[in-house]
Amino acid sequence: MRVVLQHSTVDVIVPALNEASTIGLVIDEIPVSTLQSLGFLTRIVVIDNGSSDRTAQAALDRGAVVISEQQRGKGYAMRRGFSETQADYVVMLDGDATYPGSHIPEMLEVLQQGCHVVVGSRLKGTREPGAISRFNIFGNRMLTWFACLLYGRKTSDLCTGFWAFRGDVIPTLDLNSHGFTFEAELFSEVVRHHLRFAEVPIHYRRRPTPTKLQSLRDGYRIARLLLQRRFQRDERR
């Protein structure tokens, strides 16, 4: 990776609901020292989405900034996180330890090369055995194919929870999702704003705690959102 000549700020935003058993690993794996050596001043921001366990305290113990968002849902948590950042670069990283933060420097490098948005693709990368069921892989591929067909833009992993953005992009995004439709809404906004978009292959790990995703219900909601966002009238035009 090339050396950054000027210091840039990076906020790593981690939405978390009852992730006390994993949030420490997520924070520990974010390569803050490496990023510092490359010129990135890094802040870790955990959005505690109404946890009833020690998620917030575990994050505080590791030096993270903790912000409480009581309206439950990943969309609520991330929209709150986006509203709290003014960083040059913003990374979205799930709090369940399935996405290794070690990929962050590579994603930031792609942003510095001219992209507005970068995603970590599980389907282009490698997956730990059992990390994604065959049913969920099939469902993700179908939703991804549907999104590419509707929007005329290619992506390999519509539902990935690992994204990185140039900070000046964040205020332009019109986001309203409450839950697991959030990533699909992000993709629709990338297309609507004609943003330069890239993918980085990542390693995806098996979740150590029960998933909050309900495959059929959430898959239906994602498909419905894709249709609604594709054909809704943009009143700002």
C-alpha positions as a printed NumPy array, in Angstrom:
array([[  0.   ,   0.   ,   0.   ],
       [  1.234,   3.478,  -0.814],
       [  1.972,   5.858,   2.056],
       [ -0.557,   8.614,   2.764],
       [  1.201,  11.951,   2.704],
       [ -1.356,  13.852,   4.768],
       [ -3.3  ,  12.664,   7.768],
       [ -6.87 ,  11.626,   7.009],
       [ -9.567,  10.732,   9.516],
       [-11.367,   7.4  ,   9.5  ],
       [-14.444,   6.436,  11.498],
       [-15.137,   2.708,  11.771],
       [-18.822,   2.456,  12.665],
       [-19.913,  -0.8  ,  14.281],
       [-23.65 ,  -1.389,  14.808],
       [-24.117,  -3.821,  17.696],
       [-27.053,  -5.464,  19.436],
       [-26.146,  -7.878,  22.241],
       [-22.662,  -8.572,  20.862],
       [-20.78 ,  -8.617,  24.202],
       [-19.126, -11.926,  23.274],
       [-17.735, -10.643,  19.964],
       [-17.383,  -6.851,  20.098],
       [-13.982,  -7.067,  21.783],
       [-12.58 ,  -9.214,  18.972],
       [-14.062,  -6.873,  16.353],
       [-12.384,  -3.856,  17.934],
       [ -9.078,  -5.659,  18.573],
       [ -8.843,  -6.706,  14.917],
       [ -9.202,  -3.186,  13.536],
       [ -5.552,  -2.429,  12.611],
       [ -5.373,   0.984,  14.259],
       [ -1.547,   0.997,  14.477],
       [ -1.182,   0.05 ,  10.811],
       [ -3.671,   2.703,   9.796],
       [ -1.843,   5.251,  11.937],
       [  1.446,   4.412,  10.221],
       [ -0.251,   5.004,   6.877],
       [ -1.511,   8.412,   7.962],
       [ -5.053,   7.514,   8.989],
       [ -6.302,   8.854,  12.32 ],
       [ -8.827,   6.214,  13.308],
       [-11.84 ,   6.397,  15.601],
       [-13.937,   3.317,  16.434],
       [-17.61 ,   4.152,  17.005],
       [-19.896,   1.441,  18.368],
       [-23.609,   2.115,  17.983],
       [-25.228,   0.23 ,  20.86 ],
       [-28.632,  -0.634,  19.45 ],
       [-30.462,  -1.228,  22.728],
       [-28.314,  -4.099,  24.023],
       [-29.314,  -5.831,  27.249],
       [-25.849,  -7.315,  27.806],
       [-22.387,  -5.768,  28.348],
       [-21.812,  -4.755,  24.712],
       [-21.42 ,  -1.068,  25.53 ],
       [-19.064,  -1.645,  28.462],
       [-16.921,  -4.097,  26.501],
       [-16.55 ,  -1.504,  23.74 ],
       [-15.722,   1.271,  26.203],
       [-13.11 ,  -0.942,  27.871],
       [-11.279,  -1.106,  24.519],
       [-11.347,   2.625,  23.922],
       [-14.229,   2.818,  21.469],
       [-16.702,   5.676,  21.388],
       [-20.14 ,   4.29 ,  22.275],
       [-23.35 ,   5.939,  21.067],
       [-26.75 ,   4.644,  22.16 ],
       [-29.538,   4.216,  19.601],
       [-32.643,   2.736,  21.217],
       [-34.687,   2.296,  18.042],
       [-33.75 ,  -1.247,  17.192],
       [-32.685,  -2.224,  13.705],
       [-29.439,  -2.07 ,  11.774],
       [-30.773,   0.717,   9.594],
       [-31.554,   2.876,  12.615],
       [-28.119,   2.178,  14.087],
       [-26.193,   2.985,  10.933],
       [-28.188,   6.097,  10.143],
       [-27.363,   7.317,  13.646],
       [-23.704,   6.491,  13.077],
       [-23.651,   8.328,   9.773],
       [-25.24 ,  11.377,  11.399],
       [-22.443,  11.441,  14.008],
       [-19.454,  11.301,  11.646],
       [-17.472,  14.013,   9.905],
       [-14.526,  11.79 ,   8.987],
       [-12.762,  11.797,   5.631],
       [-13.491,   8.082,   5.305],
       [-16.177,   5.951,   6.911],
       [-16.194,   2.172,   7.324],
       [-19.255,   0.095,   8.235],
       [-18.33 ,  -3.145,  10.01 ],
       [-20.701,  -5.614,  11.676],
       [-20.252,  -6.346,  15.367],
       [-20.543, -10.141,  15.156],
       [-16.882, -10.856,  14.232],
       [-17.74 , -12.397,  10.863],
       [-15.856,  -9.706,   8.902],
       [-12.135,  -9.311,   9.769],
       [-11.192,  -5.66 ,  10.212],
       [ -7.788,  -6.488,   8.74 ],
       [ -9.267,  -5.77 ,   5.291],
       [ -9.822,  -2.084,   6.115],
       [ -6.435,  -0.755,   4.841],
       [ -7.005,  -2.382,   1.465],
       [-10.479,  -0.888,   1.208],
       [ -9.202,   2.583,   2.092],
       [ -6.516,   2.29 ,  -0.55 ],
       [ -9.18 ,   1.646,  -3.197],
       [-11.073,   4.726,  -2.027],
       [ -7.91 ,   6.807,  -2.327],
       [ -7.484,   5.59 ,  -5.874],
       [-10.698,   7.366,  -6.861],
       [-13.672,   5.227,  -5.846],
       [-16.483,   6.669,  -3.782],
       [-17.643,   3.383,  -2.258],
       [-15.99 ,  -0.004,  -1.67 ],
       [-17.583,  -3.205,  -0.39 ],
       [-16.02 ,  -6.349,   1.023],
       [-17.327,  -9.231,  -1.077],
       [-17.765, -12.574,   0.64 ],
       [-18.656, -14.303,  -2.622],
       [-15.511, -13.133,  -4.417],
       [-13.369, -14.014,  -1.399],
       [-13.17 , -17.015,   0.908],
       [-15.604, -18.358,   3.482],
       [-15.038, -20.384,   6.585],
       [-16.925, -23.719,   6.467],
       [-20.443, -23.155,   7.764],
       [-20.198, -19.36 ,   7.597],
       [-23.093, -19.143,   5.123],
       [-25.596, -21.923,   4.514],
       [-26.171, -23.125,   0.966],
       [-29.697, -21.763,   1.187],
       [-28.454, -18.3  ,   2.163],
       [-25.766, -18.344,  -0.541],
       [-28.462, -19.166,  -3.095],
       [-30.748, -16.446,  -1.735],
       [-27.964, -13.867,  -1.732],
       [-26.991, -14.731,  -5.306],
       [-30.607, -14.422,  -6.45 ],
       [-31.069, -11.053,  -4.717],
       [-27.741,  -9.857,  -6.127],
       [-28.736, -10.963,  -9.638],
       [-32.099,  -9.204,  -9.225],
       [-30.396,  -5.988,  -8.094],
       [-27.937,  -6.05 , -11.004],
       [-30.785,  -6.613, -13.463],
       [-32.936,  -3.826, -12.01 ],
       [-30.214,  -1.212, -11.628],
       [-27.847,  -2.019, -14.481],
       [-24.802,  -2.088, -12.187],
       [-22.699,  -5.085, -11.281],
       [-22.066,  -6.289,  -7.754],
       [-21.231,  -9.745,  -6.467],
       [-22.533,  -9.501,  -2.883],
       [-25.553,  -7.26 ,  -2.367],
       [-26.005,  -8.175,   1.294],
       [-22.471,  -7.78 ,   2.593],
       [-22.186,  -5.9  ,   5.885],
       [-18.695,  -4.539,   5.144],
       [-18.669,  -1.154,   3.348],
       [-16.301,   1.804,   3.115],
       [-17.131,   5.31 ,   1.896],
       [-15.509,   8.614,   1.175],
       [-16.845,  10.884,   3.884],
       [-18.256,  13.462,   1.477],
       [-20.587,  10.807,   0.056],
       [-22.415,  10.148,   3.346],
       [-24.549,  13.35 ,   3.451],
       [-25.819,  12.7  ,  -0.099],
       [-27.337,   9.31 ,   0.735],
       [-31.122,   9.221,   1.205],
       [-31.508,   6.364,   3.691],
       [-34.714,   5.279,   5.415],
       [-34.33 ,   1.549,   6.112],
       [-34.818,   0.227,   9.619],
       [-33.325,  -3.25 ,   9.433],
       [-31.577,  -5.695,   7.099],
       [-32.724,  -3.894,   3.951],
       [-30.093,  -1.256,   4.707],
       [-27.393,  -2.676,   2.419],
       [-29.787,  -2.928,  -0.523],
       [-30.782,   0.693,   0.061],
       [-27.113,   1.676,   0.055],
       [-26.656,  -0.055,  -3.297],
       [-29.663,   1.768,  -4.742],
       [-28.167,   5.087,  -3.645],
       [-24.777,   4.229,  -5.157],
       [-26.52 ,   3.72 ,  -8.494],
       [-28.792,   6.773,  -8.191],
       [-25.831,   9.074,  -7.548],
       [-23.615,   7.409, -10.201],
       [-20.934,   6.786,  -7.588],
       [-17.721,   4.981,  -8.468],
       [-18.059,   1.572,  -6.847],
       [-15.559,  -1.242,  -6.305],
       [-15.268,  -4.565,  -4.5  ],
       [-12.507,  -6.163,  -2.435],
       [-12.521,  -9.941,  -1.869],
       [-12.632, -10.709,   1.861],
       [-12.596, -13.699,   4.178],
       [-15.918, -14.358,   5.905],
       [-16.103, -16.261,   9.177],
       [-18.744, -18.317,  10.879],
       [-20.839, -16.321,  13.331],
       [-20.193, -17.537,  16.897],
       [-23.637, -16.45 ,  18.119],
       [-27.162, -17.029,  16.688],
       [-27.986, -14.916,  13.66 ],
       [-30.654, -12.213,  13.833],
       [-31.388, -12.591,  10.105],
       [-34.649, -14.327,   9.14 ],
       [-33.837, -15.489,   5.637],
       [-37.227, -15.718,   3.926],
       [-38.811, -12.698,   5.605],
       [-35.78 , -10.456,   5.189],
       [-35.144, -11.693,   1.639],
       [-38.673, -10.685,   0.672],
       [-38.223,  -7.264,   2.262],
       [-34.938,  -6.726,   0.41 ],
       [-36.513,  -7.636,  -2.961],
       [-39.47 ,  -5.33 ,  -2.27 ],
       [-37.187,  -2.44 ,  -1.33 ],
       [-35.135,  -2.911,  -4.497],
       [-38.279,  -2.615,  -6.59 ],
       [-39.621,   0.37 ,  -4.674],
       [-36.36 ,   2.306,  -4.809],
       [-35.834,   1.54 ,  -8.498],
       [-39.175,   2.884,  -9.64 ],
       [-40.05 ,   5.543,  -7.097],
       [-40.183,   9.103,  -8.33 ],
       [-37.187,  11.19 ,  -7.253],
       [-38.823,  14.429,  -6.122],
       [-35.506,  16.229,  -6.071],
       [-35.139,  16.051,  -9.837]])
